[in-house]
Amino acid sequence: MIDRLLDRLPSALAHDGVALLEIGSDQGSAIAAHVADRLPGWTVRVEPDLAGWPRVAVIERGVAS
C-alpha cells in the first residue's frame, strides 16, 4: 500500500510540496528504504511524537527532481 502512495507522489505533490505520513513507531527505517527505492533523489526524515517515538515521515523532492 505505501509503495502505491509513494509512486503517486511525483504527480500529486506540488513541486515545492511536502508529504507528511503518519507511521508506526517501528516503521522509520522501512519508510526510508521505500522512499530511497521508489523516489531516488527525494529526501525523507522521521520526526518523533511528543513521547519521542518515531511518528511522522516528512518526504520532499530532491533538488534535481
Secondary structure by P-SEA (a helix, b strand, c coil): caaaaaaaccccccccbbbbbbbccccaaaaaaaaaaccccbbbbbbbcccccccbbbbbbcccc
